Amino acid sequence: MKTKTTKSLNQPAIPTKKRSLVETIKKDASLYMFCVPGIILTFIFSYIPMYGVQIAFRRFNAKQGIWGSPWVGLRYFQRFIESPYFGRTITNTLILSLYGLLVSFPIPIILALMLNAFRHKRYRKVIQTVTYAPNFISTIVMCGMLILFLSPSVGIINTVIKMFGGDAVNFMAKKEYWRHLYVWSGIWQGMGWSSVIYFAALSGISPELHEAAKCDGATKFQIIRYIDFPSILPTATIQLILSCGSILSIGFEKAYALQNDLNLSVSEIISTYVYKVGLIDNNMSYSSAIGLFNTLINMVMLIIVNKIADKMSGTSLF
């Protein structure tokens, strides 16, 4: 993370002795050793697999291998762009991602600010535990719970509707409900855990600032507005940049588990389409091209949003 700082023009420059890279590593060798396992795992699982990216530019055949497969260039990228699934999958992914970002991004911030201002520690811990707990539920289990609760025959929601004289509703078959169910169930599951990083940022605020504000007659809302929120704004900016950098990378498991033939027009996103093309239809080259296209869009979005954040707030990733 990079933040801009200003230096006084009258401050004299302090001469410093530059150390070589070898001297720096020798001085902090014990600290650098902690980075070695992470570097090794990142190299094995993130950089070595990049060798297989060329499958997207070849007509891959398992018998011939990657290098033996014929080179086809951008044929599969052109095929995806010209396919009837291109517009639908891109549109569904963007709508679902933007909807989730606009709703789920501010809620953990609001939750952290409210609980931080809540002075009853016992009740605050209870609320934190209740909001954290859904994060430890498996995605597939959560989808099963959602399908069961919304079932038109045995679901508790439809049971309540019938008690008041209404007709049972098959929520999972209604495409107008699918996006709302997907996004709000994700908020319920992840808002508590997402607020942890903001609690960490709030814990670094000096209590003297709060005491001084109270002595000046500031209300709780004013303390949140002028002290707490500006203190976590750099953290929130970094989280927003990272979220925008994965705007087309919606998780596959949840979308596929909640998907059926009746809501397919709104639930078919890039990740589910790649799964069907690559593993079910066994077209590895085509699915690799779609995945690479998705990655390139995310990278461009990350660079653009990072640049905008750097210009507007002085906070950026690089």
N, C-alpha and C positions, 0 to 999 in steps of 0.2 A: 504494500500500500504506500502511496506517495502522497504527501501533503506539502503544500507550499508554505514557506516561512519567509519572513522578511528580516533583514539585517540592518542594524543601525549604521548610518553612513559615517558617524563619528567614532565607531568602535574600532580600535586598532587591530590589525591582523596579528594573530598569534602564530608564530612560526611553528610548524609541526614537522617532525621527521617521518618521512614516508617509509613504511616498511614493505618489504617484498612479500609476495604471496606465500613463499615458503616460510618466511619468518612468522607471518600471521597464523599460518596453519600450525606451526610448531608451538606457538604460544598457547593456542586454544585447541590443542589436539584432542583433549578429552571431550570437549564439546562437539567437535566435528565428527567424532566417532559415533555419536548418537544419530547423526544424519546418514551414516553409511547404510543401515538396513533399509531405510526409506528410499534412498537413491537406487539401491540394487533392485528392490521390488518394483519401483517405477520404471526402471530400464527394462526389466523382464516383461512386465505386463502392459506397459504403455508404448515403449519405443520399438521393441523387437516386433510386435504385431503389425507395426506400420509397413513392414515388408509385404504384407498381404494386401495393401491398398491397391496394388496394381491389378488385382482381380477385376476391379471395376472397369479397366481398360482392355481386358482380354475376354475371349469366349472360353471361360474356364472349363477344363475337363480334368477330373480327378486322376485319370490314368496318365495323362500327359504332364500333369503338374503345372505349377504356376508359370515357369519359364517356357514350358513346351506348348502351352495354350496359345492359340493365334491372337495377335494384337488386333483390336477392332477400334481403338481410339475412343472417341466420344459417342459411339453408337448408342450405348445404353442410356447415357444422359439425355440424348435427343429422343430416344424412345419414351423415357419417363415424361419429359416435358410435353410430348405430343400425345400421350395417352389420355384417355378420358378420366383416369383416376388422379391426374396431377392437380387439377383445380380443386377437386373435392377434398383430397387429403390435405393439401396445403391450407385451404380455407378452414377446414375443421380443426386442424392443429393450431392455427393462428388464433381462431376464436376461443378455443378452449384454453390456450396458454395465456392470452391477454386477459380473459375473464378471470382466470385463476390468479394472475399477477395483480390485477387491480383490486381484487377482493382480499386475497390472502396475504399480500405484502404488508398493509398497514395494521392488520389485526394483531399480530404478535407485538408490534410496537406499542399499540394502545394497551394491550394486556400487561406488558411489562411496566409501562408508566403508571397504570392504575394500581397494580399490586405494589409497586415501589412506594406509592403514596399512602398505601393502606397500612396503618400503624399497628393493627392487631396481629401480632406475629403468628399466633396459633391458628387463626382463621386463614391467614395468608398462606401458611404452609398447607392447609387442607385444600385451598383453591388451587395451589400450584400442583399438588399431587393429583387432583382430579383432572386438571388440564394436561398434565404430562402423561398420564396412564394410557390414553388411546394410542400414543406413538409406539408403544411396545406390542400392539396388536398387529399380527401379520396382515399384509395387504390382501391376501387371498381370503383370510378369515374375515376381515372387515367387509369384503365384497359379499361373502356368504351371508354375513349378518344383515347387510343392506338388502339383499335379495329376499331373505326370509322375512324381515320386518315389513317389506313392501309387497309381499305376496298377496294377490287378490283373494286367495282362499283362506290362508292361515295367518297372514301377516297382522301384526298388532295395529298397524295404522289403518288398514281397511276394516278391522274389527271395530275400532272406534267410530269410523265413518258409518258403518252399518248400524251401530247403536243409536246414532242420531238420525237414522232414517235415510241415509244416503246410499248410493250404489257403489260397489267395489270398483276400484280403479287399478288397472294394471300399469303401474308407474313405469316399470322397466320396458314396457312396449310402447310408451308414449315418447316420441323423439323430442317433444318440446320440454320434457322434464329431465332428459338424460344429462345435459350439460350442468344443470343446477345440482343434480344429485352427485355428479362427479366432483364438482368444485367444492361444494359445501361439506361433503363427507371428508374431503381432504383437509379442509380447514379444521373441522372437528378433530381429526386425527393428528394434525401437525402443529397447531397454533401454540400449544404449550411448550413443545420442544423447541420450536423456532424462536420463542421468546427468551430462551436461556442466554443467548449471546447478548441480548439487550440488557438483561439483568446483570451480566458481567460488566458491561460498559457503565451501567448506572452505579454499580458498586465502587467504581473508581472516582466518583464525584466526592469532593471534599465536604464533610458535614458542616464545615464552617460557612460554606456558601448558603446552605439551607438556614442555618442559625442567623446569619446576617440578614437574609431575606425576611425571616419571621420578625426580627427586631424592627425592620422597616415597615412592617404591617402587610407583607405580601400574603395573599391567599394561597391555598394549595394549587389552584389552577394556575396562578401566576408563577409559582415555583416550578411547576411542570413546564410551562410555556417558555420561561426565560432562563431556566437552569438545566432541567433534566433533558428536555428535547434537544436543545443545541449541543449538549454533551454527547448524545448518541447519534447525532446526525451523520458524522463521518462513517460510523459503523453501518448505519442504514443505507448510506450511499454505496458502500462496497457491496452490501447484500443485493441492492438493486441492480448494480452492474453485473454481478454474477447471475442473477435471475434472468436478465435480458440476454446474457450470453448463451443461455440454454433455452431460448424461447420456443424452439422447434423440437426440443428433446423432452417430450412428455413421456412419463413412464409407461411401459408396455403392459405390465401385469394387470394393473387396475382397469385400464381401458378395455383390454381383451376379456377380462373376467366379467365385466358388466355389459359386454357387447352381445347383441343378438340380431337376428335378421330384420326385426321390426324397427330397430334404432340404428341400423347400419349407416344410414345416410348422414348421420351426425356423429357417429362414434368411430368411423373409419379414419384413423389418423396415420401419420407417417410410420410410426413404430409398428403398429399392427399390420399395416400393408407390407412393410419390409419382412415381417415374420411370415406372412402368408406366401409372399413371392419367393423368399429365400429358402425356408425350411419345408413348407408344405408343397410348393410347386418345384422345389429343388433348382431354382434359377439363381445361383450364387452370384454371378457377375452382375445381373440386373439389380439384385438387392444391395450389393456392395456399392453400386453406382448411386442408388437412392440414398444410402446412408452417408456416403461421401458428400453428396450434394447438400444434405441436411447439415453436416458438420461445417461445410464452407459458409453456409448462411449464418450459422451460429457464431462463427469466428468473425465474420464481417459485422454482425450486430454487436458483438462484444467490443470490438475496436471503436465503432461509432459511438456507442453509449459511454464507453470509458473516456473518449475524447470530449464529449459533451459535458460529462461530470467534472472533468479536469478544468474546463473553461468556466463552468458556472460556480463550482464550489471549491476548486483547488484540491479535491480529493479524487484519487484514481488508483487503479491497480498498477499501472506502469507509465 
